Amino acid sequence: MSIPENAGVLPDSKSLIPLEIPQLPQQQDDPESSPFLISFGKYKIKECGIDNIDKKRARKALKLIKEIGTSLCCENDLKNFNTKSVGDRGDYSVLYNGLHPDAEVKELFIDSDKGRIFFFILRRIFYILSITDAHYNTH
């Protein structure tokens, strides 16, 4: 067995190990796979009834908000929650004040008989408008 001719020769600079660590291209996360953001930016403080909600319902409301913030990835996921569209009529019209005319306000039921979270969705943001025990008059 013989020693190769280039055994003691350093390779040229083109074949040296690069100074940066090569990385595989990162796969971009699909935006629909991440949960919606939650915003209180359009919150209607005058419509807020959170101070009057009993502790049990307040805990349920917070759990619902947490669940939305961790699992609502598309509007179709709302089918997993008890919601209903609310028209711009009667006492509900105050919820529409200052919103875009195309906004669709919905109510999320905290309990079957009492407690509502009023919201709308725009560009993957879940805007909370009000949290209340009160029922609105639709006439």
C-alpha positions as CSV (number, residue, x, y, z in Angstrom):
1,M,0.0,0.0,0.0
2,S,1.4,3.4,-0.9
3,I,0.8,6.9,0.5
4,P,-1.3,9.1,-1.8
5,E,0.6,11.9,-3.5
6,N,-1.6,14.7,-2.0
7,A,-1.5,13.3,1.5
8,G,0.3,16.3,3.1
9,V,-1.2,19.0,0.9
10,L,-3.9,21.4,2.3
11,P,-6.9,21.8,0.1
12,D,-7.4,25.1,-1.7
13,S,-9.6,27.8,0.0
14,K,-12.7,26.9,-2.2
15,S,-13.0,23.5,-0.6
16,L,-12.6,24.7,3.1
17,I,-15.5,24.3,5.5
18,P,-17.6,27.5,5.3
19,L,-17.5,29.8,8.3
20,E,-21.4,29.9,8.6
21,I,-23.3,26.8,9.6
22,P,-25.4,25.7,6.7
23,Q,-29.1,25.4,7.6
24,L,-32.0,23.7,5.9
25,P,-34.7,26.1,4.7
26,Q,-37.3,26.5,7.4
27,Q,-40.8,25.5,6.5
28,Q,-43.1,28.4,7.0
29,D,-46.0,27.7,9.3
30,D,-49.3,27.8,7.6
31,P,-51.1,30.8,9.0
32,E,-54.3,28.8,9.3
33,S,-52.6,26.4,11.7
34,S,-52.0,29.1,14.4
35,P,-54.9,30.3,16.6
36,F,-56.6,33.6,16.1
37,L,-55.4,36.6,18.1
38,I,-57.7,38.0,20.7
39,S,-58.2,41.8,21.0
40,F,-60.1,44.1,23.4
41,G,-59.3,47.0,21.1
42,K,-63.0,47.5,20.2
43,Y,-64.3,46.7,23.7
44,K,-67.5,48.6,24.6
45,I,-66.8,49.6,28.2
46,K,-70.3,51.1,28.6
47,E,-71.8,47.8,27.6
48,C,-69.6,45.8,29.9
49,G,-71.4,43.9,32.7
50,I,-68.4,41.9,33.8
51,D,-68.6,43.3,37.3
52,N,-72.0,41.8,37.7
53,I,-71.2,38.3,36.5
54,D,-71.0,35.7,39.3
55,K,-67.7,34.0,39.9
56,K,-68.7,30.7,38.4
57,R,-69.7,32.3,35.1
58,A,-66.6,34.6,35.1
59,R,-64.4,31.5,35.3
60,K,-66.4,29.9,32.5
61,A,-65.9,33.1,30.4
62,L,-62.2,33.1,31.0
63,K,-62.0,29.4,30.1
64,L,-63.8,30.1,26.8
65,I,-61.5,33.0,26.0
66,K,-58.5,30.8,26.7
67,E,-59.9,28.0,24.5
68,I,-60.6,30.5,21.7
69,G,-57.0,31.9,22.0
70,T,-55.5,28.4,21.8
71,S,-57.8,26.5,19.4
72,L,-59.7,28.9,17.1
73,C,-57.7,28.6,13.8
74,C,-60.5,29.4,11.3
75,E,-64.0,30.7,11.4
76,N,-65.3,27.2,10.8
77,D,-63.9,26.2,14.3
78,L,-66.7,28.4,15.8
79,K,-69.0,25.4,15.3
80,N,-67.3,24.0,18.4
81,F,-68.7,26.9,20.4
82,N,-72.3,27.9,21.2
83,T,-72.6,31.1,19.1
84,K,-75.4,33.0,17.3
85,S,-75.3,36.0,15.0
86,V,-76.7,39.2,16.4
87,G,-78.3,41.7,14.0
88,D,-77.9,45.5,14.1
89,R,-81.3,46.1,15.7
90,G,-82.8,47.1,19.0
91,D,-80.4,47.2,22.0
92,Y,-77.8,45.3,19.9
93,S,-77.2,48.3,17.7
94,V,-74.8,49.8,20.4
95,L,-72.5,46.9,19.7
96,Y,-72.2,47.9,16.1
97,N,-71.3,51.6,16.8
98,G,-67.9,52.4,15.3
99,L,-67.6,49.1,13.5
100,H,-67.3,48.6,9.7
101,P,-70.7,48.1,8.1
102,D,-69.7,44.6,7.0
103,A,-68.9,43.5,10.6
104,E,-71.0,40.6,11.8
105,V,-71.4,40.7,15.6
106,K,-72.0,37.3,17.3
107,E,-72.7,36.2,20.8
108,L,-70.9,33.4,22.5
109,F,-73.0,31.8,25.2
110,I,-71.2,31.4,28.5
111,D,-74.1,29.5,30.0
112,S,-77.3,28.4,28.2
113,D,-79.4,30.8,30.2
114,K,-77.1,33.7,31.2
115,G,-73.7,35.2,30.2
116,R,-72.7,36.3,26.8
117,I,-69.4,37.3,25.1
118,F,-70.2,39.6,22.2
119,F,-67.5,39.5,19.4
120,F,-66.7,39.8,15.8
121,I,-63.9,38.4,13.7
122,L,-61.7,40.4,11.2
123,R,-58.5,39.2,9.6
124,R,-57.9,36.4,12.0
125,I,-58.5,38.6,15.1
126,F,-61.2,37.8,17.5
127,Y,-62.4,41.2,18.8
128,I,-64.3,41.0,22.1
129,L,-66.9,43.8,22.3
130,S,-68.6,43.0,25.6
131,I,-68.9,40.4,28.4
132,T,-72.2,40.6,30.2
133,D,-75.0,38.7,31.9
134,A,-77.6,41.1,30.4
135,H,-80.0,40.2,27.7
136,Y,-80.6,42.8,25.0
137,N,-84.0,43.8,23.7
138,T,-84.2,43.2,20.0
139,H,-87.2,45.5,19.4
